[in-house]
Amino acid sequence: MNDPHKRPDTGERAPSKAATPAEEFFKRYRLPLTRFFSKRVGADADVDDLVQEVFTRIYSQDRQGGLENPNAYIFQVAANLVRDRARRSATKQVFSRSLELDSADRVEELSPERVLQGKEALKALQRALGELPQRTRAVFLLHRFEGFKYREIATRLGISTSAVEKHMMAAIRHVAERVDRDDG
């Protein structure tokens, strides 16, 4: 048998290209993460996406030192993804049911005036959010639109839970003032 990695002249193995730390990390955790997600979500296409999301989240964070306990950290990120996925799914189901009930009961209420009011309110909200500092806006959107808890936002943004609370209070106050002012 011919080994493609052996040098033909000496029979020694050719030096292989050394894997990068990221490649080694991926090789080490890909299969355990695949098993983890397979047990919890089932759908094969979703499993691959979730595994990729774990690696994306880990490598998107700027870590000066290595991970103190990589196993715990990686599977905590994975568990958070499963929770986030379940939360989004539940929110979509509730919203869909609510929308079905609303549309069945109030089809005649979608007058041109009501549509215009909704568009204007949305523009006022967008303007108010655009005026917020970037971190305050991120905290507000993660909590109100993505359903993250303060503790999760703090971890994700690398700030304290108290700072998340302060950003939320500032955002709510600002948005309420701006939307009320634009309505008046």
Backbone as CSV, one residue per row, in Angstrom:
resi,resn,N_x,N_y,N_z,CA_x,CA_y,CA_z,C_x,C_y,C_z
1,MET,0.830,-1.190,0.000,0.000,0.000,0.000,0.870,1.248,0.000
2,ASN,0.485,2.207,-0.773,1.228,3.453,-0.811,0.582,4.437,0.123
3,ASP,1.372,4.994,1.018,0.887,6.013,1.937,1.188,7.365,1.308
4,PRO,0.167,8.169,0.984,0.418,9.451,0.322,1.204,10.416,1.195
5,HIS,1.273,10.161,2.505,1.991,11.064,3.399,3.466,10.689,3.540
6,LYS,3.856,9.514,3.017,5.259,9.098,3.100,6.022,9.639,1.906
7,ARG,7.214,10.039,2.175,8.067,10.485,1.092,8.507,9.264,0.297
8,PRO,8.409,9.360,-1.018,8.736,8.188,-1.830,10.200,7.773,-1.730
9,ASP,11.088,8.729,-1.541,12.503,8.397,-1.528,12.989,7.806,-0.206
10,THR,12.381,8.185,0.924,12.881,7.728,2.225,11.911,6.842,2.966
11,GLY,10.657,6.862,2.605,9.664,6.093,3.343,9.214,6.780,4.623
12,GLU,9.767,7.964,4.925,9.365,8.707,6.123,8.110,9.511,5.812
13,ARG,7.370,9.794,6.873,6.164,10.610,6.704,6.572,12.048,6.451
14,ALA,5.903,12.660,5.497,6.145,14.074,5.209,5.591,14.894,6.358
15,PRO,6.257,15.963,6.704,5.731,16.794,7.792,4.386,17.381,7.375
16,SER,3.406,17.203,8.230,2.089,17.750,7.906,2.010,19.180,8.411
17,LYS,1.155,19.932,7.761,0.961,21.324,8.155,0.346,21.336,9.550
18,ALA,0.934,22.096,10.438,0.437,22.157,11.817,-0.920,22.850,11.843
19,ALA,-1.832,22.263,12.594,-3.164,22.841,12.719,-3.102,24.082,13.599
20,THR,-3.905,25.073,13.252,-3.968,26.281,14.063,-4.725,25.964,15.350
21,PRO,-4.567,26.794,16.377,-5.344,26.564,17.603,-6.855,26.533,17.338
22,ALA,-7.316,27.360,16.419,-8.752,27.373,16.105,-9.174,26.048,15.486
23,GLU,-8.346,25.507,14.594,-8.670,24.219,13.973,-8.673,23.095,15.003
24,GLU,-7.679,23.116,15.888,-7.628,22.106,16.951,-8.857,22.209,17.847
25,PHE,-9.225,23.436,18.184,-10.389,23.689,19.032,-11.643,23.139,18.361
26,PHE,-11.791,23.430,17.059,-12.944,22.955,16.309,-12.980,21.432,16.275
27,LYS,-11.826,20.817,15.986,-11.770,19.352,15.932,-12.154,18.736,17.273
28,ARG,-11.708,19.365,18.342,-11.948,18.809,19.671,-13.415,18.885,20.084
29,TYR,-14.085,19.975,19.743,-15.431,20.208,20.281,-16.570,20.011,19.281
30,ARG,-16.283,19.857,17.995,-17.351,19.744,17.007,-18.268,18.550,17.286
31,LEU,-17.705,17.378,17.461,-18.512,16.183,17.665,-19.282,16.223,18.997
32,PRO,-18.634,16.591,20.118,-19.420,16.685,21.361,-20.558,17.704,21.279
33,LEU,-20.325,18.826,20.606,-21.390,19.822,20.444,-22.502,19.291,19.543
34,THR,-22.133,18.559,18.508,-23.134,17.967,17.619,-24.033,17.017,18.406
35,ARG,-23.427,16.190,19.245,-24.221,15.276,20.073,-25.119,16.053,21.040
36,PHE,-24.553,17.075,21.659,-25.293,17.904,22.618,-26.551,18.474,21.965
37,PHE,-26.389,19.086,20.787,-27.528,19.702,20.114,-28.492,18.661,19.552
38,SER,-27.976,17.549,19.052,-28.843,16.499,18.500,-29.827,15.995,19.540
39,LYS,-29.372,15.863,20.777,-30.253,15.394,21.850,-31.323,16.419,22.195
40,ARG,-31.046,17.686,21.936,-31.941,18.738,22.400,-32.830,19.344,21.323
41,VAL,-32.362,19.370,20.066,-33.169,20.012,19.026,-33.594,19.077,17.913
42,GLY,-32.872,18.011,17.694,-33.299,16.994,16.739,-33.000,17.273,15.285
43,ALA,-33.424,18.381,14.732,-33.284,18.643,13.298,-31.815,18.779,12.913
44,ASP,-31.372,17.947,11.965,-29.960,17.912,11.582,-29.432,19.244,11.060
45,ALA,-30.204,19.924,10.233,-29.758,21.205,9.675,-29.560,22.227,10.788
46,ASP,-30.454,22.225,11.751,-30.333,23.151,12.875,-29.116,22.832,13.727
47,VAL,-28.789,21.573,13.876,-27.647,21.165,14.700,-26.364,21.770,14.141
48,ASP,-26.148,21.649,12.843,-24.938,22.205,12.240,-24.878,23.720,12.417
49,ASP,-26.008,24.382,12.245,-26.049,25.832,12.432,-25.727,26.206,13.875
50,LEU,-26.260,25.464,14.823,-26.012,25.758,16.233,-24.547,25.522,16.606
51,VAL,-23.962,24.448,16.099,-22.534,24.183,16.365,-21.711,25.351,15.818
52,GLN,-22.020,25.768,14.607,-21.291,26.879,14.009,-21.481,28.160,14.820
53,GLU,-22.678,28.386,15.321,-22.956,29.581,16.122,-22.132,29.591,17.409
54,VAL,-21.944,28.426,18.029,-21.108,28.354,19.240,-19.705,28.845,18.910
55,PHE,-19.123,28.313,17.847,-17.768,28.714,17.473,-17.712,30.187,17.083
56,THR,-18.740,30.660,16.417,-18.774,32.067,16.033,-18.801,32.958,17.270
57,ARG,-19.632,32.615,18.219,-19.723,33.425,19.446,-18.424,33.398,20.233
58,ILE,-17.817,32.248,20.314,-16.571,32.137,21.084,-15.460,32.938,20.422
59,TYR,-15.340,32.819,19.102,-14.254,33.516,18.417,-14.545,34.985,18.165
60,SER,-15.779,35.420,18.323,-16.080,36.840,18.141,-15.758,37.642,19.398
61,GLN,-15.563,36.951,20.501,-15.214,37.627,21.746,-13.710,37.815,21.801
62,ASP,-13.300,38.985,22.228,-11.877,39.287,22.330,-11.394,38.852,23.712
63,ARG,-10.757,37.697,23.756,-10.268,37.171,25.032,-8.750,37.297,25.045
64,GLN,-8.242,38.057,25.998,-6.797,38.222,26.112,-6.142,36.928,26.581
65,GLY,-6.702,36.323,27.620,-6.183,35.052,28.118,-7.036,33.934,27.573
66,GLY,-6.587,32.715,27.753,-7.379,31.579,27.306,-8.574,31.376,28.211
67,LEU,-9.378,30.400,27.873,-10.537,30.072,28.689,-10.066,29.282,29.896
68,GLU,-10.557,29.666,31.061,-10.155,28.978,32.285,-10.676,27.545,32.296
69,ASN,-11.939,27.372,31.922,-12.538,26.043,31.864,-13.302,25.946,30.546
70,PRO,-12.593,25.584,29.456,-13.230,25.620,28.144,-14.452,24.707,28.022
71,ASN,-14.416,23.522,28.624,-15.569,22.614,28.528,-16.826,23.267,29.089
72,ALA,-16.713,23.796,30.286,-17.870,24.426,30.926,-18.345,25.620,30.106
73,TYR,-17.408,26.439,29.646,-17.769,27.643,28.907,-18.474,27.302,27.589
74,ILE,-17.911,26.374,26.848,-18.470,26.018,25.546,-19.878,25.453,25.695
75,PHE,-20.063,24.585,26.682,-21.381,23.989,26.826,-22.368,24.948,27.478
76,GLN,-21.882,25.959,28.185,-22.775,27.009,28.671,-23.260,27.851,27.497
77,VAL,-22.362,28.164,26.576,-22.747,28.892,25.364,-23.774,28.070,24.581
78,ALA,-23.517,26.765,24.460,-24.436,25.874,23.741,-25.812,25.838,24.422
79,ALA,-25.817,25.719,25.747,-27.086,25.695,26.481,-27.841,27.016,26.303
80,ASN,-27.108,28.121,26.306,-27.744,29.423,26.078,-28.375,29.493,24.692
81,LEU,-27.706,28.931,23.703,-28.276,28.910,22.352,-29.569,28.105,22.306
82,VAL,-29.587,26.968,22.993,-30.804,26.143,23.020,-31.933,26.926,23.689
83,ARG,-31.615,27.594,24.812,-32.635,28.405,25.501,-33.117,29.547,24.622
84,ASP,-32.187,30.233,23.977,-32.557,31.347,23.098,-33.465,30.863,21.975
85,ARG,-33.120,29.729,21.416,-33.904,29.147,20.319,-35.317,28.810,20.799
86,ALA,-35.412,28.207,21.974,-36.725,27.855,22.527,-37.535,29.119,22.826
87,ARG,-36.866,30.118,23.363,-37.551,31.376,23.695,-38.076,32.049,22.433
88,ARG,-37.243,32.111,21.391,-37.686,32.727,20.137,-38.840,31.946,19.523
89,SER,-38.760,30.631,19.591,-39.823,29.798,19.039,-41.134,30.045,19.785
90,ALA,-41.056,30.103,21.113,-42.257,30.353,21.913,-42.825,31.741,21.612
91,THR,-41.948,32.722,21.481,-42.400,34.084,21.181,-43.083,34.132,19.822
92,LYS,-42.507,33.446,18.837,-43.114,33.420,17.508,-44.492,32.770,17.556
93,GLN,-44.623,31.684,18.325,-45.910,31.002,18.418,-46.952,31.900,19.075
94,VAL,-46.576,32.551,20.163,-47.511,33.442,20.851,-47.899,34.589,19.926
95,PHE,-46.915,35.174,19.260,-47.189,36.284,18.357,-48.098,35.831,17.218
96,SER,-47.833,34.656,16.650,-48.655,34.145,15.547,-50.095,33.931,15.986
97,ARG,-50.272,33.320,17.169,-51.638,33.116,17.679,-52.325,34.449,17.933
98,SER,-51.593,35.364,18.519,-52.144,36.687,18.807,-52.533,37.400,17.520
99,LEU,-51.669,37.305,16.536,-51.940,37.940,15.255,-53.161,37.323,14.585
100,GLU,-53.279,36.008,14.652,-54.443,35.335,14.076,-55.727,35.793,14.745
101,LEU,-55.708,35.868,16.085,-56.898,36.305,16.811,-57.224,37.760,16.509
102,ASP,-56.200,38.604,16.503,-56.417,40.023,16.215,-56.959,40.229,14.810
103,SER,-56.364,39.532,13.853,-56.799,39.749,12.475,-58.208,39.198,12.252
104,ALA,-58.559,38.145,12.954,-59.904,37.592,12.807,-60.945,38.527,13.410
105,ASP,-60.587,39.189,14.521,-61.542,40.053,15.216,-61.561,41.483,14.689
106,ARG,-60.458,41.950,14.111,-60.382,43.371,13.814,-59.943,43.688,12.389
107,VAL,-60.416,42.964,11.444,-60.045,43.241,10.065,-60.515,44.634,9.658
108,GLU,-61.707,45.006,10.070,-62.253,46.302,9.678,-61.551,47.478,10.349
109,GLU,-60.772,47.232,11.408,-60.108,48.324,12.107,-58.837,48.795,11.420
110,LEU,-58.398,48.137,10.358,-57.192,48.552,9.657,-57.518,49.629,8.631
111,SER,-57.925,50.765,9.148,-58.245,51.891,8.277,-56.946,52.566,7.834
112,PRO,-56.998,53.359,6.804,-55.801,54.093,6.361,-55.228,54.988,7.465
113,GLU,-56.104,55.558,8.283,-55.638,56.410,9.378,-54.846,55.596,10.399
114,ARG,-55.357,54.412,10.703,-54.682,53.556,11.685,-53.328,53.093,11.150
115,VAL,-53.262,52.764,9.885,-51.999,52.357,9.262,-51.005,53.512,9.319
116,LEU,-51.451,54.721,8.996,-50.593,55.893,9.036,-50.092,56.149,10.454
117,GLN,-50.983,56.024,11.447,-50.579,56.209,12.846,-49.513,55.185,13.238
118,GLY,-49.694,53.961,12.804,-48.714,52.920,13.113,-47.363,53.213,12.485
119,LYS,-47.371,53.657,11.251,-46.120,53.999,10.571,-45.417,55.166,11.259
120,GLU,-46.194,56.160,11.662,-45.611,57.318,12.343,-45.040,56.920,13.708
121,ALA,-45.750,56.062,14.415,-45.254,55.594,15.717,-43.963,54.799,15.536
122,LEU,-43.894,53.989,14.507,-42.687,53.216,14.240,-41.519,54.135,13.905
123,LYS,-41.769,55.159,13.094,-40.717,56.120,12.761,-40.232,56.848,14.015
124,ALA,-41.171,57.214,14.896,-40.791,57.897,16.139,-39.925,56.981,16.998
125,LEU,-40.285,55.723,17.075,-39.495,54.759,17.847,-38.109,54.598,17.229
126,GLN,-38.031,54.486,15.920,-36.738,54.339,15.245,-35.852,55.563,15.484
127,ARG,-36.444,56.762,15.414,-35.677,57.981,15.679,-35.167,57.988,17.107
128,ALA,-36.042,57.627,18.054,-35.652,57.622,19.471,-34.534,56.612,19.709
129,LEU,-34.641,55.445,19.115,-33.592,54.430,19.294,-32.288,54.885,18.650
130,GLY,-32.387,55.566,17.514,-31.199,56.072,16.838,-30.456,57.130,17.632
131,GLU,-31.150,57.809,18.534,-30.532,58.855,19.347,-29.809,58.285,20.566
132,LEU,-30.073,57.037,20.897,-29.453,56.428,22.074,-27.990,56.106,21.823
133,PRO,-27.166,56.134,22.881,-25.784,55.646,22.731,-25.822,54.173,22.312
134,GLN,-24.792,53.741,21.612,-24.772,52.394,21.033,-25.023,51.300,22.073
135,ARG,-24.343,51.348,23.205,-24.498,50.285,24.203,-25.909,50.305,24.805
136,THR,-26.456,51.480,25.063,-27.805,51.590,25.616,-28.819,51.023,24.630
137,ARG,-28.634,51.349,23.349,-29.518,50.822,22.314,-29.406,49.298,22.243
138,ALA,-28.179,48.781,22.306,-27.974,47.322,22.243,-28.666,46.628,23.410
139,VAL,-28.523,47.179,24.613,-29.165,46.599,25.798,-30.679,46.584,25.612
140,PHE,-31.231,47.701,25.178,-32.678,47.818,24.988,-33.181,46.800,23.963
141,LEU,-32.515,46.718,22.820,-32.950,45.806,21.759,-32.811,44.344,22.178
142,LEU,-31.714,44.017,22.857,-31.537,42.634,23.307,-32.629,42.229,24.293
143,HIS,-33.005,43.154,25.170,-34.017,42.807,26.171,-35.430,42.829,25.578
144,ARG,-35.786,43.920,24.933,-37.161,44.092,24.476,-37.509,43.306,23.220
145,PHE,-36.552,43.165,22.300,-36.871,42.527,21.034,-36.320,41.115,20.907
146,GLU,-35.239,40.814,21.617,-34.660,39.473,21.543,-35.036,38.630,22.757
147,GLY,-35.564,39.253,23.806,-36.024,38.500,24.968,-34.925,38.066,25.925
148,PHE,-33.738,38.662,25.845,-32.665,38.294,26.744,-32.945,38.819,28.151
149,LYS,-32.508,38.081,29.143,-32.590,38.533,30.529,-31.403,39.443,30.806
150,TYR,-31.538,40.285,31.830,-30.465,41.218,32.166,-29.139,40.494,32.380
151,ARG,-29.175,39.383,33.072,-27.961,38.616,33.368,-27.290,38.142,32.071
152,GLU,-28.099,37.706,31.108,-27.565,37.241,29.826,-26.965,38.403,29.031
153,ILE,-27.624,39.539,29.083,-27.115,40.724,28.382,-25.786,41.155,28.996
154,ALA,-25.723,41.141,30.318,-24.488,41.527,31.009,-23.335,40.636,30.576
155,THR,-23.577,39.352,30.531,-22.538,38.405,30.113,-22.142,38.654,28.670
156,ARG,-23.110,38.823,27.821,-22.856,39.004,26.390,-22.074,40.281,26.108
157,LEU,-22.385,41.364,26.830,-21.731,42.648,26.575,-20.530,42.899,27.478
158,GLY,-20.314,42.003,28.445,-19.171,42.167,29.337,-19.321,43.323,30.310
159,ILE,-20.559,43.537,30.779,-20.816,44.593,31.753,-21.580,43.982,32.926
160,SER,-21.772,44.751,33.976,-22.480,44.237,35.149,-23.993,44.267,34.917
161,THR,-24.697,43.473,35.696,-26.160,43.468,35.626,-26.700,44.841,36.023
162,SER,-26.059,45.471,36.970,-26.457,46.812,37.394,-26.333,47.799,36.232
163,ALA,-25.273,47.665,35.449,-25.102,48.551,34.290,-26.199,48.294,33.262
164,VAL,-26.582,47.041,33.091,-27.676,46.710,32.166,-28.957,47.387,32.636
165,GLU,-29.241,47.312,33.936,-30.441,47.945,34.489,-30.429,49.451,34.228
166,LYS,-29.275,50.086,34.437,-29.168,51.532,34.217,-29.373,51.884,32.745
167,HIS,-28.793,51.082,31.850,-28.988,51.325,30.415,-30.461,51.164,30.040
168,MET,-31.116,50.148,30.596,-32.536,49.920,30.285,-33.381,51.088,30.771
169,MET,-33.138,51.554,32.005,-33.921,52.679,32.535,-33.728,53.917,31.667
170,ALA,-32.489,54.167,31.263,-32.213,55.334,30.422,-32.904,55.191,29.066
171,ALA,-32.856,54.011,28.493,-33.479,53.785,27.187,-34.991,53.946,27.269
172,ILE,-35.603,53.342,28.273,-37.059,53.423,28.421,-37.487,54.873,28.617
173,ARG,-36.773,55.581,29.478,-37.098,56.989,29.734,-36.993,57.796,28.436
174,HIS,-35.893,57.622,27.712,-35.673,58.380,26.483,-36.728,58.047,25.420
175,VAL,-36.974,56.774,25.206,-37.943,56.361,24.191,-39.333,56.887,24.536
176,ALA,-39.721,56.759,25.801,-41.051,57.243,26.221,-41.182,58.748,25.988
177,GLU,-40.162,59.505,26.369,-40.194,60.963,26.197,-40.286,61.338,24.704
178,ARG,-39.460,60.695,23.894,-39.413,61.023,22.459,-40.698,60.617,21.749
179,VAL,-41.219,59.443,22.054,-42.427,58.990,21.388,-43.614,59.852,21.816
180,ASP,-43.678,60.189,23.112,-44.758,61.071,23.597,-44.651,62.445,22.935
181,ARG,-43.444,62.988,22.831,-43.244,64.305,22.236,-43.627,64.293,20.761
182,ASP,-43.289,63.211,20.046,-43.624,63.117,18.630,-45.122,62.928,18.417
183,ASP,-45.822,62.303,19.384,-47.268,62.109,19.269,-48.024,63.412,19.509
184,GLY,-47.448,64.271,20.334,-48.155,65.485,20.736,-48.113,66.585,19.782
